[in-house]
Amino acid sequence: MSTNISGRLLTEAPRVLVVDGSRVVRKLIGRVLNEELPGVEVVGCDTGAEAQQVLGEGAFDFVTIALRLPDMDGLELAKVVRESAAQAYVPIVVVSGDVDARLYRRSLGEHVTDYFDKALGFQALAEFIRGYVSPQVSAEGSVLYVEDSRVVALATRRMLEKIGLTVRHVVSVEDAIALLEADRALGWIGADVVLTDVSLKGELTGGDLLEHIRNVFGYGKGRLPVLVMTGDENPANQTALIRAGANDLVEKPVEEKLLITKLLFQLRVARHLREREQADQDA
């Protein structure tokens, strides 16, 4: 019998804790989650103190926390959740409009699993949460995967192809750029998402690929999402990747469920943004 990322059985109704000082935000998140995740139990709290009391009453599959709460910083609450034995493996996601500034400073903290930018909308948030509490068993999309280690590439390709993704693997940034240029000439971007390591064979790095995708090809984050895998824990170097246009970072060694969740989320958001852009053009 399969489980979600927090270890609870997928047959159990997911429990989501939403901690936000805004009653309007809590209601919006709860309404969308109830529409998108049938049977979900959404518990809302407006303060860190109330959330701590609720956390002592039972485990949750997913916790969202605003960065700013009336009585404490959201990252302080994340630490409390992480240190609670009953919540040891629960995904903790910061939901805020101030995420980018913190992300650039790499100051989201070690206790946070992931982040979500409110600017993407609450519909996208529901899809984001679904990726954690009810993971997809199959998906569609093309991944341009840049990795020069044959062993790592084989293992990662198996992860992605197992759920139905098409993987176009190259071993260098030079090869990736050549592929993207050839597909661009044919009127296609070349992939639905790019997954690249930082350090690669050849003169160019994953950061150079980012620069080329964003500035030479002119593909924005919504049009061609890029996830960068890195084993470099230096905050300044991680910040540089985000500023260069990475949608997100995946720290190495790669954890399969987290990689798949992040990848599928970027695919869904990009599809959502393209559909919205097309609708605006049609209007």
Residue frames relative to the residue before (quaternion, step in Angstrom):
aa qw qx qy qz dx dy dz
M 1.0000 0.0000 0.0000 0.0000 0.00 0.00 0.00
S 0.3733 -0.7689 0.4776 0.2031 3.59 -0.76 1.01
T 0.2334 -0.7594 0.5947 0.1235 3.51 -1.31 0.48
N 0.4920 -0.6193 0.5016 0.3504 3.54 -1.28 0.23
I 0.7633 -0.4062 0.2384 0.4423 3.57 -1.29 0.03
S 0.6760 0.4760 -0.3020 0.4746 3.61 1.15 -0.48
G 0.5896 -0.6189 0.3495 0.3836 3.58 1.29 -0.03
R 0.5331 0.6102 -0.4219 0.4069 3.62 1.21 -0.08
L 0.5796 -0.5947 0.4293 0.3551 3.55 -1.14 0.60
L 0.5099 -0.6732 0.4461 0.2964 3.58 -0.95 0.88
T 0.5953 0.5670 -0.3650 0.4370 3.58 1.25 -0.32
E 0.6045 0.5448 -0.3600 0.4563 3.58 1.23 -0.30
A 0.5282 -0.6103 0.4784 0.3458 3.57 -1.11 0.70
P 0.4368 -0.7133 0.4751 0.2731 3.63 -0.75 0.98
R 0.2177 -0.7499 0.6122 0.1247 3.55 -1.15 0.71
V 0.0645 -0.8032 0.5919 -0.0183 3.55 -0.76 1.12
L 0.1952 -0.7650 0.6055 0.1003 3.55 -0.91 0.96
V 0.1034 -0.7925 0.6009 0.0173 3.57 -0.74 1.12
V 0.0375 -0.8100 0.5848 -0.0226 3.58 -0.51 1.20
D 0.2792 0.7390 -0.5550 0.2605 3.55 -0.40 1.27
G 0.4791 -0.7021 0.4522 0.2701 3.57 -0.89 0.92
S 0.6482 0.5046 -0.3157 0.4749 3.59 1.25 -0.32
R 0.3979 -0.7191 0.5216 0.2292 3.57 -0.67 1.12
V 0.6191 0.5507 -0.3400 0.4449 3.59 1.05 -0.76
V 0.6606 0.5001 -0.3073 0.4681 3.59 0.91 -0.93
R 0.6500 0.5164 -0.3273 0.4514 3.60 0.89 -0.87
K 0.6652 0.4966 -0.3058 0.4663 3.58 0.95 -0.84
L 0.6458 0.5229 -0.3238 0.4524 3.59 0.96 -0.83
I 0.6652 0.4915 -0.3016 0.4742 3.57 0.90 -0.94
G 0.6643 0.5149 -0.3033 0.4490 3.58 0.91 -0.90
R 0.6598 0.5125 -0.3131 0.4516 3.57 0.93 -0.86
V 0.6805 0.4819 -0.2973 0.4651 3.57 0.87 -0.90
L 0.6497 0.5168 -0.3252 0.4529 3.58 0.97 -0.80
N 0.6529 0.5098 -0.3201 0.4597 3.58 0.98 -0.77
E 0.6510 0.5028 -0.3135 0.4744 3.56 1.13 -0.63
E 0.7643 0.4068 -0.1898 0.4630 3.57 0.94 -0.92
L 0.7768 0.2323 -0.1281 0.5711 3.59 1.14 -0.53
P 0.2358 -0.8094 0.5213 0.1323 3.61 0.18 1.25
G 0.8078 0.2652 -0.2096 0.4829 3.54 -0.91 0.95
V 0.4605 0.6935 -0.4513 0.3215 3.58 1.26 -0.14
E 0.2407 -0.7307 0.6174 0.1640 3.56 -1.14 0.69
V 0.0939 -0.8083 0.5811 0.0095 3.56 -0.51 1.21
V 0.0826 -0.7821 0.6174 0.0150 3.57 -0.75 1.09
G 0.1490 -0.8204 0.5500 0.0472 3.57 -0.66 1.13
C 0.0285 -0.7784 0.6271 0.0016 3.56 -1.05 0.83
D 0.3252 -0.7717 0.5133 0.1876 3.57 -1.01 0.76
T 0.7730 0.2539 -0.1594 0.5591 3.61 1.20 -0.27
G 0.6206 -0.5406 0.4153 0.3875 3.53 -1.27 0.35
A 0.6288 0.5466 -0.3378 0.4378 3.57 1.01 -0.79
E 0.6587 0.4932 -0.3107 0.4757 3.59 0.93 -0.87
A 0.6413 0.5307 -0.3242 0.4494 3.59 0.98 -0.83
Q 0.6463 0.5213 -0.3265 0.4516 3.59 0.95 -0.82
Q 0.6338 0.5213 -0.3307 0.4661 3.58 1.04 -0.74
V 0.6675 0.4998 -0.2964 0.4656 3.58 0.94 -0.92
L 0.6324 0.5522 -0.3284 0.4328 3.59 1.00 -0.81
G 0.6549 0.5216 -0.3096 0.4507 3.56 1.14 -0.60
E 0.6579 0.5368 -0.2939 0.4390 3.57 1.29 -0.28
G 0.8041 -0.1731 0.1141 0.5572 3.62 1.22 -0.08
A 0.5731 -0.6266 0.4220 0.3177 3.54 -1.24 0.53
F 0.2274 -0.7464 0.6113 0.1325 3.54 -1.28 0.56
D 0.4734 -0.6635 0.5037 0.2863 3.56 -1.25 0.50
F 0.8008 0.0511 0.0421 0.5953 3.55 1.14 -0.60
V 0.0801 -0.7888 0.6088 0.0269 3.57 -1.02 0.83
T 0.0963 -0.7627 0.6366 0.0616 3.57 -0.91 0.94
I 0.0616 -0.8058 0.5887 -0.0183 3.55 -0.91 0.95
A 0.3862 -0.6834 0.5674 0.2487 3.56 -0.97 0.87
L 0.5653 -0.6124 0.4251 0.3531 3.57 -1.07 0.65
R 0.7802 0.2320 -0.1206 0.5682 3.55 1.05 -0.78
L 0.0397 -0.7859 0.6167 -0.0197 3.55 -0.71 1.16
P 0.6592 -0.5451 0.3314 0.3980 3.61 -1.12 0.53
D 0.8119 0.2815 -0.1291 0.4949 3.60 1.02 -0.73
M 0.8128 0.0589 -0.0383 0.5782 3.62 1.21 -0.08
D 0.5726 -0.5436 0.4699 0.3948 3.53 -1.31 0.19
G 0.5706 -0.6313 0.4057 0.3337 3.56 -0.98 0.84
L 0.6371 0.5389 -0.3343 0.4380 3.58 1.09 -0.67
E 0.5815 0.5531 -0.3728 0.4658 3.59 1.18 -0.48
L 0.6519 0.4978 -0.3108 0.4802 3.57 1.01 -0.81
A 0.6092 0.5545 -0.3547 0.4422 3.59 1.01 -0.78
K 0.6400 0.5226 -0.3237 0.4610 3.58 1.01 -0.78
V 0.6356 0.5248 -0.3237 0.4646 3.57 1.01 -0.82
V 0.6501 0.5095 -0.3133 0.4687 3.57 0.94 -0.91
R 0.6783 0.5116 -0.2946 0.4374 3.58 0.86 -0.97
E 0.7192 0.4448 -0.2508 0.4712 3.57 1.03 -0.75
S 0.5343 0.6023 -0.4144 0.4242 3.57 1.28 -0.05
A 0.5023 -0.6891 0.4304 0.2961 3.60 -0.68 1.07
A 0.6784 0.5028 -0.2992 0.4444 3.58 0.93 -0.90
Q 0.7467 0.3772 -0.1987 0.5105 3.58 1.18 -0.55
A 0.2291 0.8503 -0.4631 0.1001 3.58 1.28 0.29
Y 0.8195 0.2384 -0.1088 0.5096 3.58 0.91 -0.81
V 0.3892 0.7290 -0.4873 0.2822 3.59 1.19 0.30
P 0.4460 -0.6606 0.5201 0.3069 3.62 -0.97 0.76
I 0.1209 -0.7775 0.6159 0.0394 3.57 -0.90 0.98
V 0.0239 -0.8266 0.5607 -0.0416 3.56 -0.54 1.17
V 0.3494 -0.7116 0.5756 0.2004 3.54 -0.92 0.97
V 0.0896 -0.7783 0.6210 0.0250 3.57 -0.85 1.01
S 0.2967 0.7667 -0.5033 0.2661 3.57 -0.36 1.21
G 0.4502 -0.6453 0.5363 0.3057 3.52 -1.29 0.30
D 0.6508 0.5107 -0.2925 0.4796 3.56 1.36 -0.08
V 0.3231 0.7969 -0.4664 0.2076 3.55 1.30 0.25
D 0.6604 0.5457 -0.3350 0.3923 3.58 0.79 -0.96
A 0.6509 0.5201 -0.3291 0.4445 3.57 0.93 -0.88
R 0.6702 0.4779 -0.2942 0.4857 3.57 0.97 -0.86
L 0.6413 0.5370 -0.3236 0.4423 3.55 1.00 -0.86
Y 0.6365 0.5257 -0.3296 0.4582 3.57 0.97 -0.81
R 0.7091 0.4224 -0.2561 0.5031 3.56 1.07 -0.71
R 0.3276 -0.7535 0.4884 0.2938 3.57 1.37 -0.17
S 0.4610 0.7000 -0.4250 0.3419 3.56 1.01 0.84
L 0.3405 0.7438 -0.5103 0.2654 3.58 1.09 0.62
G 0.5046 -0.6977 0.3952 0.3200 3.57 1.21 -0.25
E 0.5822 -0.6282 0.4116 0.3114 3.52 -1.19 0.67
H 0.6515 0.5484 -0.3209 0.4145 3.60 1.16 -0.39
V 0.6158 0.5501 -0.3387 0.4511 3.58 1.27 -0.24
T 0.3964 -0.7217 0.5201 0.2270 3.57 -0.89 0.97
D 0.8007 -0.0929 0.1451 0.5737 3.55 0.85 -0.97
Y 0.3057 -0.7340 0.5721 0.2014 3.56 -1.29 -0.02
F 0.1081 -0.7754 0.6171 0.0791 3.55 -1.26 0.42
D 0.3202 -0.7508 0.5539 0.1640 3.56 -0.89 1.01
K 0.4582 -0.7121 0.4631 0.2616 3.59 -0.65 1.12
A 0.5600 0.6296 -0.3857 0.3759 3.58 1.16 -0.55
L 0.6037 0.5697 -0.3555 0.4296 3.61 1.19 -0.42
G 0.5211 -0.6573 0.4025 0.3667 3.59 1.22 -0.34
F 0.5829 -0.6267 0.4024 0.3249 3.54 -1.17 0.63
Q 0.5479 0.5824 -0.4043 0.4440 3.59 1.18 -0.39
A 0.6610 0.4871 -0.2964 0.4879 3.56 0.96 -0.87
L 0.6076 0.5535 -0.3544 0.4460 3.60 1.07 -0.68
A 0.6323 0.5301 -0.3341 0.4556 3.59 0.98 -0.82
E 0.6589 0.4929 -0.3060 0.4789 3.58 0.98 -0.84
F 0.6112 0.5563 -0.3324 0.4545 3.55 1.08 -0.76
I 0.6870 0.4734 -0.2780 0.4761 3.57 0.86 -0.99
R 0.6083 0.5626 -0.3525 0.4349 3.58 1.01 -0.77
G 0.6209 0.5681 -0.3381 0.4212 3.56 1.04 -0.76
Y 0.6949 0.4467 -0.2664 0.4966 3.57 1.16 -0.56
V 0.7851 0.3625 -0.1957 0.4625 3.59 0.72 -1.04
S 0.7807 0.1199 -0.0805 0.6080 3.62 1.18 -0.50
P 0.1300 -0.8500 0.5040 0.0805 3.60 0.48 1.17
Q 0.5062 -0.6300 0.4965 0.3167 3.54 -1.14 0.71
V 0.3136 -0.7341 0.5690 0.1976 3.54 -1.09 0.73
S 0.7852 0.1056 -0.0882 0.6037 3.57 1.25 -0.22
A 0.0170 -0.7934 0.6081 -0.0209 3.55 -1.17 0.57
E 0.2819 -0.7293 0.5936 0.1906 3.53 -1.34 0.29
G 0.4555 0.6737 -0.5053 0.2888 3.54 -1.09 0.66
S 0.3697 -0.7179 0.5524 0.2070 3.53 -1.29 0.44
V 0.1443 -0.7928 0.5907 0.0419 3.56 -0.85 1.06
L 0.2135 -0.7218 0.6425 0.1434 3.56 -0.90 0.97
Y 0.0759 -0.8351 0.5437 -0.0346 3.54 -0.35 1.32
V 0.0963 -0.8091 0.5798 0.0055 3.57 -0.64 1.17
E 0.2804 0.7407 -0.5500 0.2650 3.56 -0.40 1.30
D 0.2665 -0.8107 0.5029 0.1370 3.59 -0.72 1.02
S 0.5854 0.5442 -0.3840 0.4623 3.61 1.24 -0.07
R 0.4090 -0.7363 0.4820 0.2413 3.56 -0.57 1.13
V 0.6553 0.5201 -0.3136 0.4491 3.58 0.98 -0.84
V 0.6748 0.4815 -0.2890 0.4788 3.58 0.89 -0.96
A 0.6488 0.5329 -0.3174 0.4408 3.56 0.94 -0.89
L 0.6501 0.5225 -0.3206 0.4490 3.58 0.93 -0.86
A 0.6782 0.4930 -0.2920 0.4601 3.57 0.89 -0.95
T 0.6882 0.4768 -0.2903 0.4634 3.58 0.92 -0.91
R 0.6131 0.5433 -0.3478 0.4560 3.59 1.00 -0.75
R 0.6397 0.5236 -0.3260 0.4586 3.57 0.97 -0.80
M 0.6144 0.5475 -0.3408 0.4546 3.58 1.04 -0.80
L 0.7338 0.4479 -0.2351 0.4534 3.55 0.82 -1.07
E 0.6935 0.4741 -0.2830 0.4629 3.58 0.90 -0.88
K 0.5558 0.6235 -0.3797 0.3977 3.57 1.18 -0.53
I 0.7472 0.3571 -0.2155 0.5174 3.60 1.08 -0.66
G 0.6884 -0.5401 0.2644 0.4055 3.59 1.25 0.33
L 0.4913 0.6605 -0.4420 0.3564 3.60 1.23 0.05
T 0.3730 -0.6944 0.5687 0.2351 3.56 -1.15 0.67
V 0.1515 -0.8156 0.5567 0.0435 3.57 -0.69 1.10
R 0.1091 -0.7506 0.6501 0.0466 3.55 -0.90 1.04
H 0.0863 -0.8520 0.5164 -0.0042 3.56 -0.13 1.32
V 0.0253 0.7567 -0.6530 0.0197 3.55 -1.03 0.90
V 0.4554 -0.7300 0.4542 0.2309 3.56 -1.17 0.58
S 0.7931 0.2205 -0.1310 0.5525 3.61 1.21 -0.14
V 0.6176 -0.5341 0.4275 0.3879 3.54 -1.29 0.39
E 0.6031 0.5660 -0.3551 0.4357 3.57 1.03 -0.75
D 0.6642 0.4916 -0.2943 0.4801 3.58 0.98 -0.87
A 0.6430 0.5300 -0.3233 0.4485 3.57 1.00 -0.83
I 0.6628 0.4998 -0.3030 0.4680 3.58 0.92 -0.89
A 0.6373 0.5241 -0.3272 0.4605 3.60 0.99 -0.82
L 0.6531 0.5069 -0.3144 0.4666 3.57 0.98 -0.82
L 0.6685 0.4986 -0.3006 0.4627 3.59 0.92 -0.91
E 0.6433 0.5190 -0.3216 0.4619 3.58 1.02 -0.77
A 0.6515 0.5120 -0.3161 0.4620 3.60 0.96 -0.85
D 0.6844 0.4740 -0.2892 0.4725 3.59 0.94 -0.86
R 0.6057 0.5521 -0.3564 0.4486 3.57 1.08 -0.69
A 0.6383 0.5331 -0.3202 0.4537 3.58 1.03 -0.79
L 0.6897 0.4487 -0.2629 0.5038 3.55 1.23 -0.53
G 0.5844 -0.6209 0.3535 0.3849 3.59 1.29 0.08
W 0.6520 0.4691 -0.3270 0.4979 3.59 1.22 0.42
I 0.5664 -0.6120 0.4254 0.3517 3.58 -1.05 0.71
G 0.5082 -0.6634 0.4146 0.3601 3.59 0.95 -0.81
A 0.7836 -0.0666 0.0479 0.6158 3.58 1.25 -0.38
D 0.4807 -0.6337 0.5118 0.3247 3.55 -1.30 0.24
V 0.7810 -0.0097 0.0182 0.6242 3.57 1.23 -0.51
V 0.2690 -0.7396 0.5948 0.1638 3.56 -1.19 0.62
L 0.0756 -0.7570 0.6485 0.0269 3.55 -1.02 0.93
T 0.0990 0.8344 -0.5293 0.1174 3.58 -0.44 1.17
D 0.4212 -0.6376 0.5773 0.2876 3.51 -1.22 0.61
V 0.5362 -0.6166 0.4597 0.3478 3.59 -1.27 0.25
S 0.7808 0.2756 -0.1384 0.5434 3.56 0.71 -1.11
L 0.0763 0.8169 -0.5569 0.1293 3.56 -0.55 1.22
K 0.6260 -0.5110 0.4208 0.4122 3.54 -1.29 0.29
G 0.6788 0.4481 -0.3501 0.4648 3.55 -1.08 0.68
E 0.6583 -0.5376 0.3655 0.3796 3.54 -1.29 0.08
L 0.7121 0.4601 -0.2536 0.4657 3.59 1.14 -0.54
T 0.3116 -0.7481 0.5635 0.1603 3.55 -1.18 0.70
G 0.6983 -0.4270 0.3522 0.4538 3.54 -1.33 -0.01
G 0.6085 0.5486 -0.3469 0.4565 3.57 1.15 -0.61
D 0.6300 0.5188 -0.3288 0.4752 3.58 1.07 -0.69
L 0.6249 0.5291 -0.3363 0.4653 3.58 1.05 -0.74
L 0.6166 0.5405 -0.3334 0.4653 3.57 1.01 -0.79
E 0.6677 0.5081 -0.2997 0.4541 3.54 0.85 -1.00
H 0.6618 0.5078 -0.3050 0.4595 3.57 0.96 -0.83
I 0.6643 0.5085 -0.3038 0.4559 3.57 0.91 -0.92
R 0.7400 0.4304 -0.2373 0.4592 3.58 0.82 -0.99
N 0.8155 0.3202 -0.1394 0.4616 3.60 0.82 -0.96
V 0.7032 0.4223 -0.2727 0.5029 3.60 1.04 -0.66
F 0.7395 0.3581 -0.2116 0.5293 3.56 0.80 -0.98
G 0.3384 -0.7735 0.4760 0.2463 3.58 1.15 -0.58
Y 0.4061 0.7018 -0.4847 0.3282 3.58 1.15 0.56
G 0.3152 -0.7657 0.5344 0.1696 3.57 -0.66 1.12
K 0.7325 -0.4425 0.2971 0.4236 3.55 -1.34 0.16
G 0.6786 0.4827 -0.2958 0.4680 3.57 1.08 -0.66
R 0.6775 0.5019 -0.3000 0.4461 3.56 1.04 -0.72
L 0.7888 -0.0187 0.0146 0.6143 3.60 1.00 -0.79
P 0.2079 -0.7982 0.5549 0.1087 3.60 -0.06 1.26
V 0.1164 -0.7794 0.6129 0.0580 3.56 -1.13 0.73
L 0.1126 -0.7557 0.6433 0.0489 3.55 -0.86 1.06
V 0.1716 -0.7980 0.5739 0.0664 3.55 -0.82 1.00
M 0.2397 -0.7535 0.5991 0.1254 3.55 -0.87 1.03
T 0.0869 0.8111 -0.5692 0.1025 3.56 -0.80 0.99
G 0.2642 -0.7415 0.5947 0.1638 3.50 -1.15 0.70
D 0.4984 0.6523 -0.4068 0.4008 3.55 1.35 0.09
E 0.1976 -0.8127 0.5412 0.0867 3.59 -0.52 1.19
N 0.4197 0.7076 -0.4701 0.3196 3.59 1.27 0.09
P 0.4414 -0.7279 0.4543 0.2625 3.63 -0.53 1.15
A 0.6405 0.5350 -0.3349 0.4374 3.60 0.98 -0.79
N 0.6727 0.4888 -0.2958 0.4701 3.58 0.97 -0.84
Q 0.6351 0.5130 -0.3245 0.4776 3.58 1.04 -0.73
T 0.6264 0.5383 -0.3235 0.4616 3.56 1.03 -0.82
A 0.6410 0.5381 -0.3237 0.4413 3.57 0.96 -0.87
L 0.6445 0.5189 -0.3209 0.4608 3.60 1.01 -0.75
I 0.6487 0.5025 -0.3146 0.4772 3.58 0.98 -0.84
R 0.6756 0.4894 -0.2944 0.4662 3.58 0.90 -0.89
A 0.6477 0.5237 -0.3209 0.4508 3.59 1.10 -0.62
G 0.6889 -0.5163 0.2738 0.4289 3.57 1.24 -0.15
A 0.3912 0.7042 -0.5039 0.3116 3.60 1.19 0.25
N 0.4398 -0.6772 0.5202 0.2781 3.58 -0.96 0.85
D 0.7829 -0.1129 0.1267 0.5985 3.54 1.04 -0.81
L 0.3369 -0.7122 0.5761 0.2178 3.54 -1.34 0.29
V 0.1490 -0.7451 0.6423 0.1001 3.55 -1.17 0.65
E 0.2771 -0.7970 0.5138 0.1551 3.55 -0.41 1.19
K 0.3454 -0.7321 0.5596 0.1778 3.53 -1.11 0.83
P 0.4758 -0.1573 -0.8651 0.0205 1.56 -2.10 1.35
V 0.5157 -0.6880 0.4328 0.2709 3.54 -0.98 0.96
E 0.2513 -0.7290 0.6186 0.1507 3.55 -1.01 0.93
E 0.5160 -0.7150 0.3706 0.2918 3.58 -0.52 1.20
K 0.7003 0.4787 -0.2968 0.4386 3.60 0.71 -1.01
L 0.6610 0.5021 -0.3140 0.4608 3.56 0.99 -0.81
L 0.6356 0.5246 -0.3290 0.4610 3.59 0.98 -0.82
I 0.6784 0.4892 -0.2971 0.4606 3.59 0.83 -0.96
T 0.6447 0.5266 -0.3239 0.4496 3.58 0.95 -0.85
K 0.6805 0.4805 -0.2903 0.4708 3.58 0.87 -0.93
L 0.6626 0.5196 -0.3067 0.4437 3.57 0.94 -0.89
L 0.6894 0.4742 -0.2856 0.4671 3.57 0.85 -0.96
F 0.6169 0.5398 -0.3534 0.4508 3.57 1.06 -0.68
Q 0.6594 0.4966 -0.3173 0.4669 3.60 0.91 -0.84
L 0.6186 0.5345 -0.3412 0.4638 3.60 1.04 -0.69
R 0.6818 0.4881 -0.2936 0.4590 3.58 0.90 -0.92
V 0.6626 0.5021 -0.3146 0.4582 3.59 0.91 -0.88
A 0.6446 0.5154 -0.3250 0.4618 3.60 0.94 -0.86
R 0.6472 0.5092 -0.3178 0.4699 3.58 0.97 -0.83
H 0.6424 0.5281 -0.3117 0.4597 3.56 1.00 -0.87
L 0.6775 0.4907 -0.2931 0.4629 3.59 0.92 -0.90
R 0.6414 0.5165 -0.3250 0.4650 3.59 1.02 -0.76
E 0.6529 0.5093 -0.3116 0.4662 3.57 0.98 -0.84
R 0.6524 0.5062 -0.3141 0.4686 3.57 1.01 -0.81
E 0.6373 0.5239 -0.3196 0.4660 3.58 1.03 -0.81
Q 0.6597 0.5077 -0.3042 0.4632 3.56 0.99 -0.86
A 0.6339 0.5306 -0.3203 0.4626 3.56 1.04 -0.81
D 0.6448 0.5150 -0.3171 0.4674 3.58 1.03 -0.80
Q 0.6530 0.5096 -0.3105 0.4664 3.56 1.01 -0.81
D 0.6531 0.5114 -0.3087 0.4655 3.59 0.99 -0.83
A 0.6485 0.5175 -0.3164 0.4600 3.57 1.09 -0.73
